């Protein structure tokens, strides 16, 4: 559970969103998985405080208390070479996210880094300005370290940010569109590391609350546009929050970077197709498409609804409706995740091109 304190004006705006048709009348059908987890999201308002909790999508970083500050200082004193492992139900040993991050960025033997045309060059990344090379550096450079600690989800966000930093043009004014941002961890890190991009988040109305609250707390001076406020101002927002029913409002050929991390895997095949169609419509020539999702998953109706899996079509990364014209830059099993979990995750980064590439140059 997280509790935030906001100004009266923000509380009014957020309350109006919760009362709006954009929140209450979705206008589209959720997958069974998200129908369950959207119902798990709980938002309570009491005076100038908003309390949030939930299930899937609720990945807010831990808020720093005085006790938490002491734990944070102690964790910084921990030797980098020690390894914290966790046991799975199969008896396998996995690294925690901090040690896995260190191992991959340092190209340690356990990370099993191999050179290939479509794999991430971690040695090259380490030489770039702005790239975070270790969990110790992550703790020192985390822009919100006075308010929030790090967890697995912020480590993943820094990892993805590192990879994108090897390709993105850092010039100001870039527009980023993220589908299914969850709590907004990656959005916050990219916004803080780039020169004020225009960031658009599309998510389910209930889950969108988490990223609205985190972004508002981290960037109180940023200009935010909530779903019910579309068209209310001529000022370009720093963050625009939209429900899936509003994604038609995104202008054609306006997006420089399209992102989805670990939510396509929970959608129906038809929903995945709709978001790929959106990317093809709104991405500029030369824009980047970045996604990280399970190699294979059968979305279920809830966290323990395994008995329903046999009735739901399998969701395979390799069968997503990829655009043949795009140039593939990265296509690999995520090196970070293979050290932290049993189920493999693919990472794929493409660049939008109109030119038809030779099939032999593509995966």
C-alpha positions as CSV (number, residue, x, y, z in Angstrom):
1,X,0.0,0.0,0.0
2,X,1.2,3.5,-0.9
3,X,0.0,6.8,0.5
4,X,0.6,10.1,-1.4
5,X,0.0,13.7,-0.4
6,X,-1.1,16.1,-3.0
7,X,-2.4,19.7,-3.4
8,X,-6.2,20.3,-3.3
9,X,-6.2,21.2,-7.0
10,X,-4.6,17.8,-7.9
11,X,-7.0,15.9,-5.6
12,X,-9.9,17.6,-7.4
13,X,-8.5,16.7,-10.9
14,X,-7.9,13.1,-9.9
15,X,-11.3,12.8,-8.2
16,X,-12.9,14.1,-11.4
17,X,-11.1,11.4,-13.4
18,X,-12.4,8.7,-11.1
19,X,-16.0,10.1,-11.6
20,X,-15.6,10.4,-15.3
21,X,-17.0,8.1,-18.0
22,X,-13.3,7.5,-19.1
23,X,-12.8,5.7,-15.8
24,X,-16.2,4.1,-15.3
25,X,-17.3,3.2,-18.9
26,X,-14.3,1.6,-20.6
27,X,-15.9,1.2,-24.1
28,X,-13.8,-1.9,-24.8
29,X,-13.4,-5.5,-23.5
30,X,-10.6,-6.5,-21.2
31,X,-8.8,-9.8,-21.4
32,X,-9.8,-12.2,-18.6
33,X,-6.5,-11.7,-16.9
34,X,-6.9,-7.9,-16.8
35,X,-10.6,-8.1,-15.9
36,X,-9.4,-9.8,-12.7
37,X,-6.5,-7.6,-11.9
38,X,-8.3,-4.3,-12.7
39,X,-10.7,-5.3,-10.0
40,X,-7.8,-5.7,-7.6
41,X,-6.8,-2.0,-8.0
42,X,-8.0,0.0,-5.0
43,X,-7.8,3.8,-4.7
44,X,-9.0,5.7,-1.6
45,X,-9.0,9.5,-1.1
46,X,-9.0,11.0,2.4
47,X,-8.5,14.8,2.5
48,X,-5.2,15.6,0.8
49,X,-4.1,11.9,0.8
50,X,-4.6,9.2,-1.8
51,X,-3.9,5.6,-0.9
52,X,-3.3,3.0,-3.7
53,X,-2.9,-0.8,-3.7
54,X,-3.4,-3.6,-6.1
55,X,-2.1,-6.7,-7.9
56,X,-0.7,-6.9,-11.4
57,X,0.4,-3.5,-12.6
58,X,0.9,-2.3,-9.0
59,X,4.7,-2.1,-9.1
60,X,5.3,1.2,-7.3
61,X,8.8,1.6,-5.8
62,X,9.0,1.4,-2.0
63,X,8.5,4.7,-0.2
64,X,11.5,5.8,2.0
65,X,10.7,6.1,5.7
66,X,13.3,6.7,8.4
67,X,13.6,3.0,9.0
68,X,13.9,2.5,5.2
69,X,16.7,5.1,5.1
70,X,18.8,3.1,7.5
71,X,18.2,-0.1,5.5
72,X,19.1,1.8,2.3
73,X,22.5,3.0,3.8
74,X,23.3,-0.6,5.0
75,X,22.5,-2.0,1.6
76,X,25.0,0.4,0.0
77,X,27.7,-0.9,2.2
78,X,27.1,-4.5,1.0
79,X,30.1,-5.8,-1.0
80,X,29.3,-5.8,-4.7
81,X,30.8,-9.3,-5.2
82,X,28.5,-11.1,-2.8
83,X,25.6,-13.0,-4.4
84,X,22.1,-13.2,-3.0
85,X,20.3,-16.3,-4.5
86,X,16.8,-17.5,-4.2
87,X,15.4,-21.0,-4.5
88,X,12.6,-21.8,-6.9
89,X,10.0,-24.5,-6.4
90,X,12.1,-26.7,-8.8
91,X,15.2,-26.3,-6.6
92,X,17.0,-24.0,-9.1
93,X,18.9,-21.1,-7.8
94,X,18.3,-17.6,-9.2
95,X,20.0,-14.3,-8.6
96,X,18.1,-11.3,-7.3
97,X,17.6,-8.4,-9.7
98,X,20.4,-6.3,-8.3
99,X,23.0,-9.0,-8.6
100,X,21.7,-10.0,-12.0
101,X,22.0,-6.4,-13.2
102,X,25.6,-6.3,-12.0
103,X,26.4,-9.6,-13.6
104,X,25.0,-8.6,-17.0
105,X,26.4,-5.1,-17.2
106,X,29.9,-6.5,-16.2
107,X,29.5,-9.4,-18.6
108,X,30.3,-11.8,-15.8
109,X,30.5,-15.5,-16.8
110,X,27.1,-16.3,-15.1
111,X,25.4,-13.9,-17.5
112,X,26.6,-15.9,-20.5
113,X,27.0,-12.9,-22.8
114,X,27.8,-13.8,-26.4
115,X,28.5,-11.5,-29.4
116,X,25.9,-11.5,-32.2
117,X,24.4,-9.1,-34.7
118,X,21.1,-8.8,-32.9
119,X,22.3,-9.0,-29.2
120,X,23.0,-6.1,-26.9
121,X,26.6,-4.9,-26.7
122,X,26.9,-4.4,-23.0
123,X,30.6,-3.4,-23.2
124,X,29.6,-0.7,-25.7
125,X,26.8,0.5,-23.5
126,X,29.1,0.9,-20.5
127,X,31.1,3.4,-22.4
128,X,28.1,5.7,-23.1
129,X,27.3,8.7,-21.0
130,X,24.2,8.3,-18.8
131,X,24.3,4.5,-18.8
132,X,24.1,2.9,-15.4
133,X,26.8,0.2,-15.1
134,X,26.1,-1.3,-11.6
135,X,23.5,-1.5,-8.9
136,X,25.8,0.6,-6.7
137,X,25.8,3.4,-9.3
138,X,22.1,2.9,-9.7
139,X,21.5,3.7,-6.0
140,X,23.8,6.7,-6.1
141,X,22.3,8.2,-9.3
142,X,18.6,7.3,-8.8
143,X,17.0,10.8,-9.1
144,X,14.3,10.0,-6.6
145,X,16.5,8.3,-3.9
146,X,15.4,10.7,-1.2
147,X,11.7,9.6,-1.6
148,X,11.8,6.1,-3.0
149,X,13.9,3.0,-2.8
150,X,14.7,0.5,-5.6
151,X,13.0,-2.8,-6.2
152,X,13.0,-5.4,-9.0
153,X,10.7,-3.2,-11.2
154,X,13.0,-0.1,-11.0
155,X,16.0,-2.3,-11.7
156,X,14.2,-3.6,-14.9
157,X,13.4,-0.1,-15.8
158,X,17.1,1.0,-15.6
159,X,18.1,-2.1,-17.6
160,X,15.7,-1.2,-20.4
161,X,16.8,2.4,-20.2
162,X,20.4,1.3,-20.7
163,X,19.5,-0.6,-23.8
164,X,17.5,2.2,-25.3
165,X,20.3,4.6,-24.5
166,X,22.5,2.8,-27.0
167,X,20.2,3.8,-29.8
168,X,18.0,6.8,-29.1
169,X,18.8,10.2,-30.3
170,X,19.0,12.4,-27.2
171,X,17.7,15.6,-28.8
172,X,14.8,17.3,-27.0
173,X,11.2,17.1,-28.1
174,X,10.9,13.4,-28.6
175,X,7.5,11.8,-28.2
176,X,7.3,8.5,-26.4
177,X,4.3,6.3,-26.4
178,X,4.1,3.5,-23.8
179,X,1.4,0.9,-23.8
180,X,0.7,-0.7,-20.4
181,X,3.1,1.3,-18.3
182,X,1.8,-0.2,-15.0
183,X,3.1,2.0,-12.2
184,X,5.2,4.2,-14.6
185,X,8.7,3.2,-13.5
186,X,10.2,3.1,-16.9
187,X,8.4,6.3,-17.9
188,X,9.8,8.1,-14.9
189,X,13.4,7.0,-15.5
190,X,13.3,7.8,-19.2
191,X,11.7,11.2,-18.5
192,X,14.4,12.0,-15.9
193,X,17.3,11.0,-18.2
194,X,16.1,12.6,-21.5
195,X,15.7,16.3,-22.4
196,X,12.0,16.7,-21.5
197,X,10.3,14.3,-23.9
198,X,6.6,14.3,-24.4
199,X,5.4,11.1,-22.8
200,X,2.1,9.4,-23.6
201,X,0.8,6.5,-21.5
202,X,-2.0,4.2,-22.6
203,X,-3.4,1.8,-20.0
204,X,-6.5,0.4,-18.4
205,X,-8.4,3.1,-16.5
206,X,-7.8,1.3,-13.1
207,X,-4.1,0.6,-13.7
208,X,-3.6,4.1,-15.1
209,X,-4.2,5.5,-11.6
210,X,-0.8,4.0,-10.4
211,X,1.3,5.8,-13.0
212,X,-0.7,9.0,-12.6
213,X,0.1,9.0,-8.9
214,X,3.8,8.1,-9.2
215,X,4.5,10.6,-12.0
216,X,2.6,13.4,-10.2
217,X,4.6,12.7,-7.0
218,X,8.0,12.5,-8.8
219,X,7.5,15.4,-11.1
220,X,5.3,18.0,-9.3
221,X,6.2,20.7,-11.8
222,X,5.4,18.6,-14.9
223,X,2.3,19.4,-17.0
224,X,0.0,16.4,-16.9
225,X,-3.1,15.8,-18.9
226,X,-5.5,13.2,-17.5
227,X,-7.9,11.1,-19.7
228,X,-11.0,13.3,-19.0
229,X,-9.0,16.5,-19.7
230,X,-8.2,15.8,-23.4
231,X,-8.6,19.0,-25.4
232,X,-8.8,21.3,-22.4
233,X,-5.5,23.1,-23.1
234,X,-3.3,24.1,-26.0
235,X,-0.2,23.6,-24.0
236,X,1.9,20.5,-24.9
237,X,1.7,18.3,-21.8
238,X,4.8,16.6,-20.5
239,X,2.7,13.5,-19.7
240,X,-0.6,12.5,-21.4
241,X,-2.6,9.7,-19.9
242,X,-5.1,7.9,-22.1
243,X,-7.3,4.8,-21.8
244,X,-7.3,2.3,-24.7
245,X,-10.6,3.8,-25.9
246,X,-8.8,7.1,-26.5
247,X,-5.8,5.8,-28.4
248,X,-7.3,7.1,-31.7
249,X,-6.5,10.6,-30.4
250,X,-2.8,10.1,-30.9
251,X,-1.8,11.9,-34.2
252,X,-0.4,9.9,-37.1
253,X,3.4,10.0,-37.6
254,X,4.0,11.6,-34.3
255,X,5.8,9.0,-32.2
256,X,9.6,8.6,-31.9
257,X,9.6,5.6,-29.5
258,X,6.8,3.0,-29.0
259,X,7.2,0.8,-25.9
260,X,5.4,-2.2,-24.4
261,X,7.0,-4.3,-21.6
262,X,5.3,-7.4,-20.3
263,X,1.7,-6.6,-21.0
264,X,1.2,-7.9,-24.6
265,X,1.7,-11.3,-23.0
266,X,-1.5,-10.8,-20.9
267,X,-3.6,-9.7,-23.9
268,X,-5.7,-11.5,-26.5
269,X,-4.3,-12.0,-30.0
270,X,-6.9,-9.4,-31.3
271,X,-5.8,-6.8,-28.7
272,X,-2.1,-7.3,-29.6
273,X,-3.0,-6.8,-33.3
274,X,-4.8,-3.6,-32.4
275,X,-1.7,-2.2,-30.7
276,X,0.6,-3.2,-33.6
277,X,-1.8,-1.4,-35.9
278,X,-1.6,1.6,-33.7
279,X,2.2,1.5,-33.8
280,X,2.1,1.3,-37.6
281,X,-0.1,4.3,-37.7
282,X,1.5,6.7,-35.2
283,X,5.2,5.9,-35.5
284,X,7.4,8.2,-37.7
285,X,9.8,6.9,-40.2
286,X,12.9,6.1,-38.2
287,X,10.9,5.6,-34.9
288,X,11.8,2.8,-32.6
289,X,9.6,0.0,-31.4
290,X,10.7,-1.7,-28.1
291,X,9.1,-4.6,-26.5
292,X,9.9,-7.2,-23.8
293,X,7.4,-10.0,-23.3
294,X,7.3,-13.7,-22.4
295,X,8.4,-16.2,-25.1
296,X,5.2,-18.0,-24.5
297,X,2.3,-17.5,-22.1
298,X,-1.3,-18.5,-21.8
299,X,-3.1,-15.6,-20.2
300,X,-5.3,-16.8,-17.4
301,X,-8.4,-15.4,-15.7
302,X,-6.5,-14.5,-12.5
303,X,-3.4,-15.2,-10.5
304,X,-4.4,-18.8,-9.6
305,X,-6.8,-19.7,-12.4
306,X,-4.6,-22.3,-14.0
307,X,-7.6,-24.6,-14.5
308,X,-8.9,-22.2,-17.1
309,X,-5.7,-22.1,-19.3
310,X,-6.8,-24.9,-21.6
311,X,-9.6,-22.8,-23.0
312,X,-7.4,-19.7,-23.8
313,X,-5.2,-19.5,-27.0
314,X,-1.5,-19.5,-26.3
315,X,0.3,-16.2,-26.7
316,X,3.7,-16.5,-28.5
317,X,6.1,-13.7,-29.0
318,X,7.3,-15.1,-32.3
319,X,3.8,-14.9,-33.6
320,X,3.2,-11.3,-32.9
321,X,2.2,-9.4,-36.1
322,X,5.7,-8.0,-36.7
323,X,6.1,-5.4,-39.5
324,X,8.5,-7.0,-42.1
325,X,9.8,-3.6,-43.3
326,X,11.2,-2.7,-39.9
327,X,14.9,-3.1,-39.3
328,X,15.7,-5.4,-36.3
329,X,18.3,-3.9,-34.0
330,X,18.0,-6.2,-30.9
331,X,16.4,-9.6,-30.7
332,X,17.4,-11.8,-27.8
333,X,16.4,-13.6,-24.7
334,X,16.6,-11.0,-21.9
335,X,19.9,-11.6,-20.2
336,X,18.7,-9.9,-16.9
337,X,15.5,-12.0,-16.7
338,X,17.1,-15.4,-17.4
339,X,19.1,-14.9,-14.2
340,X,16.0,-14.0,-12.1
341,X,13.2,-16.2,-13.3
342,X,12.5,-19.6,-15.0
343,X,10.3,-18.3,-17.8
344,X,12.2,-16.8,-20.7
345,X,11.5,-13.2,-21.8
346,X,12.3,-11.9,-25.3
347,X,13.6,-8.4,-25.9
348,X,13.1,-6.9,-29.4
349,X,14.0,-3.4,-30.6
350,X,13.1,-2.4,-34.2
351,X,13.4,0.8,-36.2
352,X,10.6,1.8,-38.6
353,X,11.7,1.7,-42.2
354,X,9.8,1.9,-45.5
355,X,12.6,0.2,-47.3
356,X,12.2,-3.6,-47.7
357,X,15.2,-5.3,-46.2
358,X,16.5,-8.6,-47.5
359,X,14.9,-11.5,-45.6
360,X,18.4,-12.9,-44.9
361,X,19.2,-9.8,-42.8
362,X,16.2,-10.2,-40.5
363,X,15.3,-12.7,-37.8
